[in-house]
Structure formats: C-alpha cells, structure tokens
Amino acid sequence: MDRLANTVRPYAWGSTTLIPELLGTDPTGEPQAEMWMGAHPGAPSRVDRGTGEAPLSDVIAADPTAELGDAAVAKFGPRLPFLLKVLAAGAPLSLQVHPDLAQAQRGYADEESAGVPLGAPHRNYKDANHKPELICALTTFEGLCGFRPPEESADLLAALDVDSLKPYVDLLRAHPEEAALREVLTAVLTADPQEMAATVAEAAAACERLGDDVHQVWATLAHHFPGDPGVIAAMLLNHVRLQPGEALFLGAGVPHAYVSGMGVEIMANSDNVLRCGLTPKHVDVPELLRVVRFEAGDPGVLRPEASETGEEVYETPIDEFRLSRFVRPEGAAPTDLTAATPQIVLCTSGALELGDLRLTPGQAAFVRAGEKAGLSGAGTAFRATVLA
C-alpha cells in the first residue's frame, strides 16, 4: 500500500484553520479549502514506490488491472472512478447542481462539436461523466440541499415582508409543485440585476432583524454575495445542519450549497458543475433549468449503523464510490480491509496502523485491489472504494 502525498487547494472560500488543525500544522493565513486524495488529473495524489514520487494517475495508467482489479476496470474503465476530499468551508460555496450521466454526455459532446475550449469560462461540461457526491461532517456542517415544499418557501418569504418578494410568494402558492418551483427560480435568475440587488438588500436586512438560525444563514449569504440572485434562490432550499458523522448524498439535478464546516467528501471523478448563483462565475440559466429537478423533499440525512465488523457504511444509489467509517476504540481487534477493489483509507482522528503504515489525522493511503490490508489502532478512519 502507498502513503499518499496530497494537494491542498487554496480556493477563496476555504477556511484558514480547519485543515491545518486536522493535519497538526500551522495556519499560513491563506485559505485551505480542499485536500484531494485520488487520481484526478487536476491534482493527483503522489506515491513513492522506491524510485521517487509519481502521480497516482500515472501509476494506475501503467497497469490498471493490477492497481484497480479486473472488476473495477471492466465496469468503470482503466481509471480510479472516485475522488476523495477533505473539504473545509470558511465561507459559502456557490449554489449549484450536477447533471446526470446522459445530460453530461450530451452536453460534453455538444460543446466539443461547437469548439468551446475546455478552459473557457462559459464552458459547462468539462467531461462526459456525472458527479454524484456525498459529504460526511467532521465538524458541525451547514448547507442547503434540495427544494422545500413551495408552500413552506412561500411562508418563509412572506415573513420577510419585502414587497418585491410578494410576486414570488404568489407564484409559489398558485401553482403545482414543479411549475411553482420552476417559475420562481426562472424569475429570480432572469430578473433585472439592479432590481434584484435591491431585493437582496431588503431581504438580508429582514433576515438580520429576524435573526434565527435559518434567517441568519440567508443573511450570511447576502453578506458574502451582495446583490446576487442566488441569495433569493437559496431561500427555496432546505437548510441542513449536520453533526459529525452525519452525511448528505447529492444526486443529479439537486440544487445545493455548502455554507460552513469541514467534512469528508467523495464524488464521481468529474468536474461538471452548473451554477445557480452565489458566485462571480458564469451562470448558464437555460442549461441550468434543463438540469435542475424541480422536486421538493426532505434532504435525507444519512446516519449509518455499525456492522459486526465495526464498519459504518453510508449507503448511496450509485456504484462509482462507496464510503464507510470505522470508529475504533482502544484495544479493538484488527479489522481486515482486504478487497478486490481499489481503496483509499483516510485517518481523521487518533493514530492508526494500516499494514506497516502509521496514519495520523489527515494522512491517507492507497490500497491496491487484492492487496492485504489490516487496520488497527485507536481512532477514526474513512474507507473509500467502489462497488464492482
């Protein structure tokens, strides 16, 4: 197995302290947003098998079957199909959705045939893959996920007593669920920018006056993104506060935004994001409206239960990744992690031994398919693999 040397991405929304605290390093004063573990070409982990560090992506490409196993290669191709991250939000991320597989394939093909450069700021589809994802809280973690029922959103907006929000309240109350959500989101994202900026300012002031948890989240969004229509769009979504160990699965078409906190995130190996707001980046409203699923519902917080082996699995409806957790007390018997699929094991607390590797918080290892791997010691480990 291989200890991973991982890249920390310095996105502007990143916390300056959470990842350094996990790693036991001194903060630099700069944001540290995401630590990537895997073989994504944007920032592959590095391994050293005695000849110096090499990108994990190159190691896998040299012999995919030996690294990933026959079943994973047959099902997903000669690449690691997931990316594991530690995500630390010091400020809200953009409000966004991800396409399903068919939408991604079609969108990528269309932009390729149109000659849109991959690096163009208005490009929507960077690859032909979908991007389901799961976030598991390491600290208290706040986010927005999925639409509220329209009548609930109407009541919340009405309580702000802002005249320019009243047409949205009327639409939410006058139409069936899908039509109501579609019409209001469309109206918000296509509104006159100056009028919307004034609406956001009034709504933010009302939220500050009301001051409860939900309204304070909206006020925080407006503070970071003054005048952004995404602030009003976010008011249509469920507010979620995860406690450590709780998780959210985010499927295709579900609008969401992370607000604050640190978590372990796993996703299919894709960069496809369609933004709804809370960002200076490109928002393609027509394409976004084709991808969003206008369905209200409970965000579905996941709380796993331990099996006889102590493994706590976060069940999801896709095969590209499988995330589980081990919370090991002092004196616990070793756990055999040997599997026919590739794995990344991440330590988030305590001190663990994975085979002959010692892992402390923030350290991770790649385990080749079929490689014997025993986990011992006291602490918490996350295990990422695939269903093949």
Secondary structure, 3 states (H helix, E strand, C coil): CEECECEEECCCCECCCHHHHHHCCCCCCCCCCEEEEECCCCCCCEEECCCCEEEHHHHHHHCHHHHHCHHHHHHHCCCCCEEEEEEEECCCCCEEECCCHHHHHHHHHHHHHCCCCCCCCCCCCCCCCCCCEEEEECCCEEEEEEECCHHHHHHHHHHHCCHHHHHHHHHHHHCCHHHHHHHHHHHHHCCCHHHHHHHHHHHHHHHHHHCCHHHHHHHHHHHHCCCCHHHHHHCCEEEEEECCCCEEEECCCCCEEEEEEEEEEEEECCCCCEEEECCCCCCCHHHHHHHCCCCECCCCCECCCECCCCEEEECCCCCCCEEEEEEECCCCCCEECCCCCCEEEEEEEEEEEECCEEECCCCEEEECCCCCCEEEEEEEEEEEECCC
